[in-house]
Amino acid sequence: MYMRISLKAYIGLLVFCMSLLGWTEPLQITYFPAPESKDDTRFDYATQLLRMALKKTAASDGPFKMKPGGKMNVGRAFQFLEEGRIVNVGWSSPTQEREEKFIPILIPINKGLLGYRVFLIKKKNRGKFSSISTLQELKKLKVGQGHVWNDVKVFKANDFKVVTGPDYEGLFEMLSAERFDYFSRGINEAPKEYEERKDKFPSLFIEQSILLYYPWPKYFFTSKKTPELAERIQRGLRIMIKDGSFEQHFLKHHKQDIERVNLKDRKLFKIHNPLLPATAPVDQKELWFDPFL
């Protein structure tokens, strides 16, 4: 004699047995933003950091797989995140609205490095910038930014002249065509962007005399529908901070860029960030980069 069981019951039994043996389905992490071109390496650091944090918790929380969510603008991606579909993790600068709609992991993923800005300019204009001695003189020139970037709101709140472009790669074209005077970039962005595009845009130059600063952390965000994922990422990052692997990852990716732009030889201009929520952990000095220590 033998017992006949339904397919549904068989699958349930199989899943139960797999769980007893520790065979669990990997957690699918679909993240944003995704690269916009083959030359776009802006997100390698954050992607690798997220993977490392999840690996730190794999023994306790199980396996995972990661993939980009595809090309979409930040606003659309956050809409999907809020709805709990297509993507489940993103990273971006915080705003009060985002902290109300999502779960922010309050650890600046690049130690606030992105708040220190240097400029990509046309080489022929370097004298124009080196002669600037005040913030008011800088504000007379036009800064280029992506039209959906929150930096636009920061610059406008500080009375800068802002010219926006519809996509990232197009901004280099606009600078080359002198649609604006300078492209404000993080010190971790400008050197790599210059190296990757100097052949295509031979007039490109990293301005050498000015350092602009505003508090600009970036956090990982998850949907409020997945608090367990937010807790896992935060726990993984805290483990990395404690065992030193966070700092190692930060220096591996950014030390050369930091040294290359000669921060201590630059004139420092500070502006305020009206978008920075009061929850920012500004009192936790170990979470932030300070170029003047």
Backbone bond lengths (Angstrom), bond angles and torsions (degrees), N, CA, C in turn:
res aa  C-N    CA-C-N  psi(-1)  N-CA   C-N-CA  omega(-1)  CA-C   N-CA-C  phi
1 M - - - 1.470 - - 1.531 110.78 -
2 Y 1.284 116.02 150.81 1.458 119.99 175.45 1.518 107.95 -144.26
3 M 1.336 114.11 155.91 1.462 120.60 -177.08 1.526 109.66 -100.43
4 R 1.309 115.93 130.35 1.452 120.70 176.45 1.531 108.57 -93.52
5 I 1.323 116.53 132.30 1.467 120.31 177.27 1.520 108.82 -124.81
6 S 1.297 116.28 155.32 1.460 121.50 -178.81 1.530 110.03 -73.22
7 L 1.325 115.05 160.06 1.463 120.18 177.93 1.526 110.71 -61.05
8 K 1.327 116.81 -39.55 1.462 121.30 -179.62 1.518 110.79 -62.03
9 A 1.329 116.07 -43.71 1.461 120.37 179.60 1.523 110.66 -65.95
10 Y 1.343 115.96 -37.12 1.465 120.62 179.99 1.532 110.45 -64.63
11 I 1.340 115.72 -44.40 1.458 119.66 179.56 1.524 110.71 -63.66
12 G 1.334 116.02 -40.83 1.454 119.89 178.16 1.513 111.91 -62.23
13 L 1.327 116.49 -41.23 1.462 121.02 178.23 1.525 110.64 -64.99
14 L 1.341 115.72 -40.05 1.454 120.12 179.95 1.527 111.22 -64.44
15 V 1.310 116.56 -44.04 1.471 120.79 178.36 1.517 110.62 -62.18
16 F 1.347 115.89 -40.91 1.460 120.21 179.37 1.525 110.55 -62.57
17 C 1.323 116.57 -44.22 1.461 120.47 -179.89 1.523 111.58 -65.37
18 M 1.354 116.36 -38.51 1.463 120.18 178.59 1.517 111.23 -64.27
19 S 1.334 116.10 -37.81 1.465 119.32 179.30 1.512 111.37 -67.09
20 L 1.355 116.29 -36.00 1.463 119.60 177.75 1.520 111.37 -65.35
21 L 1.324 116.25 -33.75 1.457 121.44 -178.69 1.529 112.00 -86.62
22 G 1.316 116.69 -0.17 1.460 120.35 179.65 1.510 113.70 83.81
23 W 1.336 117.88 12.89 1.462 121.53 177.88 1.528 108.31 -89.92
24 T 1.284 115.96 103.04 1.460 120.06 -179.10 1.524 109.92 -118.96
25 E 1.291 115.61 150.33 1.456 121.20 178.16 1.531 108.89 -67.84
26 P 1.329 118.24 128.84 1.468 120.09 -179.68 1.521 111.95 -59.01
27 L 1.303 116.23 141.66 1.458 121.82 173.95 1.521 108.87 -68.83
28 Q 1.326 117.02 125.85 1.462 120.93 -179.82 1.524 110.19 -88.10
29 I 1.314 116.70 118.15 1.454 123.15 176.00 1.528 108.01 -104.93
30 T 1.312 115.97 115.88 1.463 121.45 176.52 1.523 106.78 -115.07
31 Y 1.305 115.95 115.99 1.462 120.12 -167.66 1.529 112.57 -115.77
32 F 1.312 113.73 163.77 1.462 122.40 172.04 1.517 107.80 -143.07
33 P 1.333 117.85 157.13 1.463 128.66 1.56 1.519 111.91 -79.36
34 A 1.343 114.87 160.67 1.456 122.43 177.63 1.530 108.84 -107.13
35 P 1.329 117.96 155.15 1.469 120.08 177.65 1.528 111.20 -57.14
36 E 1.323 115.66 144.79 1.461 121.10 -178.77 1.521 112.88 -97.36
37 S 1.329 117.03 -10.61 1.452 121.36 179.19 1.518 108.72 -160.27
38 K 1.325 116.82 171.79 1.461 120.63 179.57 1.527 111.49 -67.68
39 D 1.325 117.72 -21.74 1.460 121.86 178.55 1.528 113.23 -91.59
40 D 1.301 116.58 -3.29 1.468 121.52 -175.28 1.526 109.91 -86.08
41 T 1.330 116.35 101.42 1.472 121.80 179.83 1.531 111.96 -109.88
42 R 1.313 117.19 16.30 1.468 120.95 -174.73 1.522 113.38 -58.91
43 F 1.332 117.46 -28.77 1.455 120.28 -168.92 1.529 113.54 -104.50
44 D 1.332 117.12 5.09 1.462 119.99 -179.18 1.518 111.60 -60.03
45 Y 1.322 116.62 -44.02 1.464 120.78 -177.35 1.525 111.42 -60.62
46 A 1.329 117.02 -50.03 1.463 121.32 -177.44 1.526 111.06 -66.49
47 T 1.332 116.52 -40.02 1.459 120.37 179.71 1.524 110.54 -61.96
48 Q 1.322 116.75 -45.16 1.457 121.26 179.85 1.530 111.00 -67.15
49 L 1.345 117.37 -38.05 1.457 121.07 178.55 1.520 110.55 -63.00
50 L 1.323 117.19 -43.96 1.458 121.58 178.01 1.522 110.47 -60.82
51 R 1.317 116.78 -44.35 1.467 120.54 179.48 1.534 110.96 -62.27
52 M 1.318 116.85 -41.29 1.470 120.80 179.81 1.523 111.27 -65.12
53 A 1.338 116.76 -41.78 1.461 120.46 179.51 1.525 110.95 -63.68
54 L 1.325 116.97 -40.29 1.469 120.70 178.82 1.528 111.04 -68.90
55 K 1.330 117.24 -35.11 1.466 120.28 176.93 1.516 111.37 -65.19
56 K 1.336 116.41 -34.81 1.469 120.26 -179.96 1.531 111.28 -63.88
57 T 1.327 116.64 -22.05 1.468 120.53 -178.02 1.526 112.03 -111.45
58 A 1.328 117.81 7.68 1.463 120.36 -176.25 1.528 112.14 -64.48
59 A 1.333 117.35 -37.11 1.463 119.92 -178.10 1.525 111.78 -63.62
60 S 1.326 116.50 -34.60 1.467 120.23 -177.75 1.527 113.13 -95.27
61 D 1.331 116.56 -28.32 1.464 120.59 -173.04 1.520 114.75 -112.11
62 G 1.322 117.24 -9.35 1.454 119.65 176.42 1.519 113.86 102.03
63 P 1.345 116.74 172.15 1.457 122.03 -177.80 1.525 112.37 -73.19
64 F 1.323 115.73 167.83 1.457 121.17 -179.64 1.519 109.30 -151.61
65 K 1.322 115.31 161.27 1.455 123.26 171.69 1.522 107.69 -130.34
66 M 1.339 116.56 148.31 1.455 120.83 -179.59 1.519 110.89 -126.24
67 K 1.323 115.53 143.43 1.457 120.78 173.21 1.527 108.58 -153.71
68 P 1.341 117.59 150.96 1.473 119.80 176.99 1.515 110.71 -72.20
69 G 1.324 115.49 153.57 1.461 121.06 -177.99 1.506 114.37 -83.76
70 G 1.319 118.20 -0.79 1.457 120.16 -179.59 1.511 111.01 96.47
71 K 1.332 115.61 168.47 1.460 121.00 -177.03 1.519 110.44 -74.35
72 M 1.320 115.91 120.19 1.472 122.73 176.75 1.517 107.04 -159.67
73 N 1.322 117.24 151.80 1.453 118.13 177.94 1.526 110.00 -74.82
74 V 1.318 114.78 163.68 1.461 120.24 -172.98 1.525 111.59 -61.48
75 G 1.331 116.79 -40.79 1.458 119.56 -179.79 1.515 112.49 -60.48
76 R 1.324 116.44 -43.95 1.464 121.05 178.91 1.515 110.98 -65.93
77 A 1.326 116.48 -40.58 1.459 120.50 179.96 1.525 111.22 -62.79
78 F 1.331 116.81 -41.92 1.459 119.36 178.77 1.537 111.17 -67.26
79 Q 1.302 116.74 -31.83 1.466 119.70 175.48 1.526 110.65 -62.79
80 F 1.329 116.70 -44.92 1.461 120.77 177.05 1.531 110.60 -62.86
81 L 1.333 116.10 -39.91 1.463 120.00 179.93 1.523 110.71 -62.49
82 E 1.320 116.40 -42.45 1.468 120.68 179.04 1.521 111.21 -63.51
83 E 1.325 115.94 -36.71 1.466 120.90 -179.93 1.523 112.43 -78.65
84 G 1.326 116.62 -11.46 1.457 120.46 178.81 1.515 113.73 74.01
85 R 1.332 116.15 35.46 1.461 119.02 179.01 1.530 110.96 -141.71
86 I 1.291 115.93 155.79 1.466 126.76 178.02 1.536 112.62 70.64
87 V 1.327 118.12 -52.33 1.468 121.52 178.26 1.529 109.29 -125.20
88 N 1.333 116.33 152.92 1.464 119.04 177.12 1.530 113.91 -131.78
89 V 1.326 118.27 -3.28 1.466 122.01 174.49 1.524 108.51 -143.90
90 G 1.320 116.28 138.25 1.457 120.65 173.53 1.509 109.39 -143.36
91 W 1.303 116.97 166.03 1.457 120.04 173.69 1.515 108.57 -134.60
92 S 1.313 114.42 139.77 1.452 120.55 -178.01 1.518 108.86 -167.90
93 S 1.306 116.20 174.46 1.457 121.15 175.05 1.525 109.03 -72.33
94 P 1.331 117.78 146.84 1.466 120.15 -177.63 1.522 112.83 -83.75
95 T 1.311 114.80 150.13 1.459 123.20 168.65 1.521 106.45 -137.14
96 Q 1.324 116.36 164.85 1.454 119.97 178.41 1.525 110.87 -59.68
97 E 1.326 115.89 -41.37 1.462 120.43 -179.31 1.526 111.48 -63.35
98 R 1.320 117.25 -43.71 1.454 120.00 179.92 1.525 111.87 -64.77
99 E 1.316 116.23 -37.94 1.467 118.72 -179.84 1.523 111.39 -69.97
100 E 1.319 117.57 -23.84 1.461 120.81 176.77 1.529 111.76 -80.36
101 K 1.335 116.87 -33.81 1.466 120.96 -174.80 1.526 113.68 -89.38
102 F 1.351 116.42 -23.96 1.455 120.31 -173.87 1.521 110.27 -130.05
103 I 1.315 115.97 178.82 1.462 120.62 174.70 1.523 107.57 -102.11
104 P 1.334 118.19 111.35 1.459 120.08 177.13 1.533 110.12 -87.94
105 I 1.303 116.93 136.87 1.464 120.30 171.11 1.520 105.48 -91.27
106 L 1.324 117.55 106.78 1.465 122.85 -167.27 1.522 112.70 -78.63
107 I 1.313 115.77 56.83 1.458 123.43 174.63 1.530 106.55 -130.78
108 P 1.336 118.83 111.00 1.471 119.87 -179.93 1.530 110.51 -58.52
109 I 1.321 117.05 117.03 1.464 119.26 -170.00 1.531 112.42 -68.70
110 N 1.339 117.48 -24.61 1.465 119.26 176.15 1.528 111.08 -119.36
111 K 1.348 114.92 27.86 1.462 122.30 176.15 1.533 112.40 57.98
112 G 1.319 117.02 28.19 1.460 120.87 178.85 1.512 113.44 72.95
113 L 1.337 116.99 12.40 1.464 120.98 -177.33 1.518 112.18 -58.29
114 L 1.333 116.61 -32.86 1.453 120.88 -175.78 1.527 112.50 -65.77
115 G 1.331 117.11 -15.33 1.459 120.07 177.86 1.513 113.41 -74.21
116 Y 1.322 117.18 -15.16 1.469 121.29 176.35 1.521 107.93 -93.14
117 R 1.334 116.09 113.21 1.459 121.04 -169.91 1.536 112.32 -112.38
118 V 1.323 114.32 133.98 1.459 121.19 168.42 1.523 107.04 -119.06
119 F 1.301 117.09 172.50 1.459 119.99 -169.98 1.524 112.84 -119.53
120 L 1.312 115.66 138.72 1.449 121.34 164.01 1.527 106.92 -91.12
121 I 1.328 116.05 129.25 1.460 120.92 -176.43 1.534 109.13 -135.80
122 K 1.328 115.82 178.07 1.463 120.81 168.71 1.540 107.57 -81.59
123 K 1.322 115.76 135.40 1.466 120.51 -176.17 1.533 112.01 -54.88
124 K 1.313 117.17 -36.79 1.467 120.83 -177.43 1.527 113.01 -66.15
125 N 1.360 116.67 -16.11 1.468 120.95 -176.92 1.527 113.79 -98.17
126 R 1.324 117.98 8.03 1.470 118.79 -175.09 1.529 112.52 -61.89
127 G 1.343 117.12 -33.59 1.462 119.62 178.16 1.518 112.24 -64.91
128 K 1.320 116.58 -35.06 1.460 122.05 178.40 1.526 110.87 -60.20
129 F 1.336 116.16 -39.23 1.466 120.56 -178.19 1.530 112.14 -81.45
130 S 1.311 117.51 -38.26 1.470 119.52 -178.30 1.525 111.72 -65.72
131 S 1.336 116.94 -22.00 1.470 120.50 179.99 1.526 112.69 -85.42
132 I 1.330 117.61 -6.34 1.462 121.09 -179.78 1.535 109.80 -73.88
133 S 1.331 116.33 130.56 1.469 120.37 -178.71 1.526 113.05 -121.73
134 T 1.345 117.31 -10.99 1.466 120.31 -179.09 1.521 110.56 -134.07
135 L 1.316 115.12 158.82 1.458 120.93 177.35 1.521 111.12 -63.35
136 Q 1.326 116.84 -35.85 1.462 120.68 -179.90 1.526 111.39 -63.41
137 E 1.313 117.19 -34.31 1.465 120.06 177.51 1.528 110.53 -68.19
138 L 1.322 116.39 -38.18 1.470 120.46 178.33 1.526 110.60 -64.31
139 K 1.312 116.93 -37.40 1.457 121.44 -177.45 1.533 113.04 -66.68
140 K 1.313 117.69 -14.67 1.462 120.50 178.80 1.531 111.29 -75.73
141 L 1.338 116.83 -17.15 1.464 121.54 -179.82 1.522 109.97 -94.48
142 K 1.327 116.42 163.37 1.462 121.83 -176.40 1.525 111.04 -99.21
143 V 1.327 114.92 129.23 1.460 121.20 178.68 1.527 109.58 -101.30
144 G 1.328 117.33 139.28 1.452 122.29 178.69 1.518 111.65 -100.42
145 Q 1.350 116.46 138.84 1.467 122.37 179.07 1.527 109.75 -151.73
146 G 1.337 116.15 161.58 1.456 120.49 174.17 1.515 110.41 -70.08
147 H 1.318 117.32 142.87 1.466 119.23 -169.83 1.527 113.67 -69.34
148 V 1.345 119.00 -20.61 1.465 119.89 178.46 1.530 111.88 -102.49
149 W 1.335 117.99 4.60 1.459 120.53 -178.61 1.525 110.15 -76.27
150 N 1.317 115.89 140.15 1.461 119.67 178.70 1.526 112.48 -67.75
151 D 1.345 117.45 -20.71 1.465 119.70 176.26 1.530 111.15 -55.45
152 V 1.330 116.35 -31.13 1.472 120.18 179.98 1.525 110.01 -57.62
153 K 1.332 116.17 -43.13 1.465 119.94 -179.75 1.528 111.36 -65.93
154 V 1.324 116.16 -36.56 1.467 120.13 178.33 1.528 110.12 -65.62
155 F 1.316 116.88 -47.43 1.459 119.93 -179.50 1.532 111.43 -63.18
156 K 1.312 116.82 -43.97 1.465 119.35 -178.91 1.528 111.15 -66.30
157 A 1.335 116.76 -36.62 1.472 119.94 178.35 1.523 111.51 -65.06
158 N 1.340 116.41 -22.33 1.461 121.38 178.92 1.531 112.37 -103.14
159 D 1.350 115.46 15.32 1.469 122.41 173.33 1.526 114.33 66.40
160 F 1.330 116.86 35.89 1.459 121.08 172.44 1.524 109.43 -87.37
161 K 1.317 116.24 156.02 1.456 122.04 172.00 1.521 108.06 -87.08
162 V 1.326 117.44 117.25 1.460 121.89 -172.64 1.529 110.91 -115.78
163 V 1.334 115.85 133.00 1.457 123.02 172.31 1.522 107.19 -117.33
164 T 1.325 117.65 127.59 1.462 120.33 -176.38 1.527 111.75 -110.25
165 G 1.330 113.94 153.28 1.457 120.96 176.58 1.516 109.72 -125.40
166 P 1.341 118.62 155.81 1.462 121.63 -174.24 1.522 115.28 -76.93
167 D 1.344 117.54 -20.60 1.462 118.27 -179.45 1.524 110.58 -148.05
168 Y 1.311 115.08 158.29 1.465 123.28 -173.90 1.528 112.49 -58.46
169 E 1.316 118.13 -54.60 1.461 120.74 -176.77 1.525 111.22 -62.59
170 G 1.313 116.90 -34.07 1.456 120.35 -179.22 1.517 113.40 -65.21
171 L 1.341 117.52 -22.90 1.456 120.49 -179.74 1.528 111.56 -66.44
172 F 1.314 117.54 -32.13 1.467 119.99 176.85 1.530 110.13 -68.82
173 E 1.323 116.04 -37.36 1.460 120.69 175.17 1.528 110.25 -63.08
174 M 1.328 116.15 -42.84 1.459 120.48 -178.58 1.523 111.45 -65.32
175 L 1.333 117.08 -39.24 1.460 120.00 176.89 1.527 110.18 -63.94
176 S 1.321 115.76 -44.59 1.460 120.20 179.36 1.528 111.47 -59.80
177 A 1.345 115.97 -35.50 1.472 121.32 179.68 1.525 112.45 -85.20
178 E 1.353 116.68 3.02 1.465 123.71 178.35 1.521 112.95 61.47
179 R 1.330 114.98 37.30 1.469 119.57 172.67 1.526 110.45 -72.06
180 F 1.308 116.85 -23.47 1.463 123.16 172.85 1.520 107.77 -145.36
181 D 1.354 116.69 170.67 1.466 121.10 -173.72 1.529 113.51 -89.54
182 Y 1.326 116.79 -32.07 1.464 118.35 -177.76 1.524 110.38 -153.22
183 F 1.327 113.74 150.16 1.455 122.79 178.47 1.522 106.10 -108.90
184 S 1.329 117.32 108.77 1.468 122.47 -177.15 1.523 109.88 -75.34
185 R 1.348 116.00 122.99 1.460 121.18 -176.41 1.512 110.50 -133.52
186 G 1.338 115.93 153.90 1.447 120.24 173.67 1.521 109.95 -67.06
187 I 1.330 117.17 152.59 1.467 119.44 -179.84 1.523 111.38 -65.78
188 N 1.324 116.82 -16.64 1.461 120.90 174.72 1.521 112.08 -88.43
189 E 1.321 117.88 -4.84 1.462 122.16 -178.41 1.522 112.68 -106.21
190 A 1.326 116.41 -46.09 1.467 121.12 -170.58 1.526 114.17 -57.61
191 P 1.351 120.16 -47.93 1.473 118.64 -178.01 1.522 113.36 -60.21
192 K 1.324 116.62 -42.58 1.465 119.89 -179.32 1.528 110.82 -68.59
193 E 1.319 116.07 -41.51 1.467 119.61 178.96 1.529 110.78 -63.21
194 Y 1.320 115.78 -38.70 1.464 119.76 178.12 1.527 111.00 -63.84
195 E 1.324 117.22 -48.43 1.461 121.20 -178.29 1.523 111.77 -61.94
196 E 1.310 116.49 -39.19 1.458 120.56 -176.40 1.522 113.12 -75.26
197 R 1.343 117.42 -17.75 1.462 119.57 -173.74 1.521 114.61 -126.29
198 K 1.324 117.73 3.99 1.468 119.70 -175.91 1.529 112.98 -65.89
199 D 1.323 116.96 -27.98 1.465 118.67 177.27 1.524 111.28 -74.39
200 K 1.319 115.29 -39.78 1.460 119.63 179.41 1.516 111.56 -72.15
201 F 1.352 115.88 -35.07 1.468 121.00 -179.59 1.530 108.22 -124.87
202 P 1.325 118.46 80.31 1.468 121.61 -174.88 1.533 114.00 -65.06
203 S 1.313 117.75 -14.99 1.473 119.87 178.64 1.533 111.79 -86.78
204 L 1.330 117.13 -1.98 1.465 121.60 -178.48 1.533 110.38 -67.94
205 F 1.345 115.70 144.23 1.462 120.00 -177.26 1.525 109.25 -152.10
206 I 1.331 117.36 142.52 1.468 121.65 174.56 1.519 107.59 -90.34
207 E 1.318 116.63 114.08 1.466 121.61 -178.76 1.533 109.10 -60.38
208 Q 1.345 117.26 140.75 1.470 121.87 -167.10 1.532 115.89 -107.42
209 S 1.326 120.05 -7.32 1.464 119.10 -167.92 1.522 115.73 -114.37
210 I 1.340 118.97 -14.54 1.469 121.79 -171.44 1.533 110.81 -119.87
211 L 1.326 115.69 139.22 1.464 122.99 171.87 1.525 107.15 -127.71
212 L 1.320 116.13 118.28 1.467 121.95 179.55 1.525 108.22 -102.80
213 Y 1.339 116.72 137.82 1.474 118.91 -178.76 1.518 111.83 -132.82
214 Y 1.343 114.59 135.35 1.460 122.24 164.29 1.526 107.24 -146.32
215 P 1.345 118.30 143.96 1.471 120.28 -178.25 1.527 109.74 -58.66
216 W 1.323 117.39 119.83 1.459 120.64 -172.37 1.529 110.75 -145.25
217 P 1.330 117.28 70.07 1.468 118.57 176.35 1.516 111.08 -75.76
218 K 1.307 115.75 160.33 1.454 121.69 168.32 1.524 107.40 -125.38
219 Y 1.336 115.41 136.84 1.459 121.56 -179.77 1.524 109.88 -118.41
220 F 1.321 114.94 160.06 1.451 120.01 162.83 1.530 107.67 -79.81
221 F 1.324 116.55 141.99 1.461 122.88 176.37 1.526 109.01 -125.15
222 T 1.320 115.69 144.41 1.461 121.14 170.66 1.525 108.70 -127.56
223 S 1.320 114.91 168.85 1.456 120.42 175.35 1.521 109.96 -71.33
224 K 1.326 116.10 151.74 1.466 119.68 173.74 1.519 111.52 -66.94
225 K 1.329 116.15 -12.59 1.460 120.66 178.04 1.523 112.43 -80.15
226 T 1.343 116.94 -10.40 1.467 120.36 -179.00 1.526 111.70 -128.74
227 P 1.336 117.82 61.31 1.472 119.49 -179.28 1.522 112.92 -62.83
228 E 1.340 116.32 -28.58 1.464 118.71 179.82 1.526 111.25 -66.88
229 L 1.325 117.59 -31.59 1.458 120.70 176.94 1.530 110.18 -70.08
230 A 1.322 117.27 -42.72 1.467 120.96 177.44 1.517 110.47 -59.93
231 E 1.329 116.39 -43.04 1.463 120.40 -179.61 1.520 110.73 -64.19
232 R 1.337 116.89 -39.07 1.467 120.57 -179.88 1.535 111.04 -65.70
233 I 1.324 117.00 -44.38 1.459 119.92 -179.95 1.526 110.50 -63.54
234 Q 1.331 116.28 -44.57 1.459 119.80 179.57 1.529 111.27 -61.20
235 R 1.311 116.21 -43.09 1.467 120.67 179.66 1.528 110.44 -62.66
236 G 1.341 115.80 -42.29 1.460 119.41 178.92 1.520 112.39 -63.23
237 L 1.333 117.02 -41.29 1.463 120.79 178.79 1.521 111.26 -65.99
238 R 1.333 117.09 -39.46 1.459 120.42 178.76 1.531 111.19 -64.94
239 I 1.317 116.26 -37.67 1.464 120.36 175.58 1.532 109.64 -61.88
240 M 1.329 116.01 -42.32 1.460 120.34 179.91 1.527 112.13 -65.23
241 I 1.326 116.92 -39.19 1.466 120.40 177.64 1.523 109.92 -63.75
242 K 1.317 116.17 -42.23 1.460 121.06 -177.31 1.519 111.95 -69.06
243 D 1.341 118.05 -40.84 1.467 119.10 -176.40 1.533 113.16 -89.85
244 G 1.336 116.90 0.67 1.457 120.78 175.40 1.515 115.59 88.68
245 S 1.321 117.97 -5.50 1.468 119.76 -176.57 1.535 111.94 -72.45
246 F 1.324 117.54 -25.60 1.471 120.64 175.52 1.524 109.64 -63.46
247 E 1.337 116.17 -50.45 1.461 120.72 -179.93 1.537 110.96 -63.24
248 Q 1.312 116.76 -38.97 1.464 120.61 178.32 1.530 110.92 -61.77
249 H 1.332 115.55 -43.08 1.467 120.09 179.25 1.527 110.05 -65.67
250 F 1.320 116.40 -41.89 1.470 121.12 179.19 1.527 110.81 -59.80
251 L 1.328 117.03 -48.71 1.462 120.73 -177.50 1.525 111.85 -70.28
252 K 1.323 116.64 -35.71 1.463 120.42 178.53 1.522 110.88 -57.49
253 H 1.315 116.11 -40.40 1.465 120.97 -176.29 1.521 113.50 -88.93
254 H 1.344 117.57 -26.82 1.465 118.41 -167.92 1.523 116.19 -121.28
255 K 1.319 118.86 -14.56 1.468 120.15 -175.13 1.522 111.79 -58.26
256 Q 1.317 117.20 -45.68 1.461 120.55 -178.46 1.525 111.49 -63.43
257 D 1.324 116.82 -40.76 1.465 120.57 178.95 1.523 111.23 -66.17
258 I 1.335 116.26 -41.44 1.465 120.90 179.55 1.527 110.36 -60.71
259 E 1.333 115.64 -44.72 1.464 119.92 -179.51 1.527 111.02 -68.35
260 R 1.307 116.57 -35.00 1.463 120.75 -174.59 1.523 113.33 -67.22
261 V 1.328 117.59 -33.54 1.471 119.14 -174.78 1.534 113.30 -90.97
262 N 1.351 117.50 5.05 1.471 121.58 170.80 1.530 113.25 49.99
263 L 1.318 116.11 59.94 1.461 120.73 -172.47 1.524 113.52 -58.50
264 K 1.303 117.40 -40.78 1.465 119.92 -173.66 1.522 112.87 -72.31
265 D 1.322 117.33 -12.18 1.466 120.65 178.40 1.525 112.39 -95.01
266 R 1.322 117.21 4.65 1.457 121.09 -175.40 1.525 112.36 -102.23
267 K 1.331 115.39 156.08 1.467 121.17 171.98 1.523 107.77 -79.85
268 L 1.326 116.28 125.73 1.467 121.07 -177.45 1.522 110.46 -95.52
269 F 1.346 115.56 122.56 1.459 122.23 173.62 1.523 107.81 -115.42
270 K 1.340 116.75 129.73 1.462 121.86 -179.13 1.531 110.45 -110.53
271 I 1.328 115.25 138.04 1.466 121.06 173.13 1.519 108.49 -129.68
272 H 1.323 117.47 165.02 1.462 119.88 -176.71 1.526 110.80 -93.65
273 N 1.306 115.61 155.12 1.461 122.24 177.15 1.527 108.56 -111.83
274 P 1.324 118.57 100.96 1.468 121.02 -177.11 1.528 112.59 -71.26
275 L 1.327 117.68 -11.41 1.463 121.00 -178.14 1.531 112.54 -89.35
276 L 1.327 118.05 -11.68 1.465 120.96 -173.63 1.525 110.74 -69.71
277 P 1.332 118.22 116.62 1.463 120.73 179.66 1.531 111.77 -67.45
278 A 1.315 115.55 156.05 1.468 121.16 -179.66 1.522 111.81 -66.67
279 T 1.320 117.75 -16.26 1.465 121.86 -179.21 1.523 113.12 -77.40
280 A 1.334 118.64 -8.74 1.466 121.07 -178.48 1.527 109.72 -55.82
281 P 1.341 118.05 130.70 1.478 121.04 -174.64 1.527 112.22 -79.70
282 V 1.326 116.56 58.33 1.464 120.46 -174.35 1.527 112.52 -67.57
283 D 1.333 117.38 -19.29 1.468 120.51 -179.70 1.529 112.58 -84.33
284 Q 1.328 117.12 -8.66 1.468 120.84 178.46 1.528 108.21 -93.67
285 K 1.327 116.06 84.41 1.460 121.80 -171.48 1.521 112.73 -60.25
286 E 1.322 117.44 -27.35 1.459 119.91 -178.90 1.526 112.99 -67.64
287 L 1.326 116.65 -14.56 1.460 120.60 -178.97 1.531 113.18 -90.36
288 W 1.342 116.74 -5.30 1.473 120.29 -171.53 1.518 111.57 -121.58
289 F 1.310 115.17 147.40 1.454 122.50 174.42 1.523 109.78 -87.37
290 D 1.348 116.26 134.99 1.463 121.46 175.28 1.526 107.63 -128.12
291 P 1.333 118.48 109.70 1.463 120.65 -175.95 1.517 114.18 -71.38
292 F 1.341 117.05 -10.88 1.456 119.05 -174.06 1.529 112.85 -105.82
293 L 1.323 117.68 9.95 1.458 120.32 174.27 1.521 110.53 -80.86
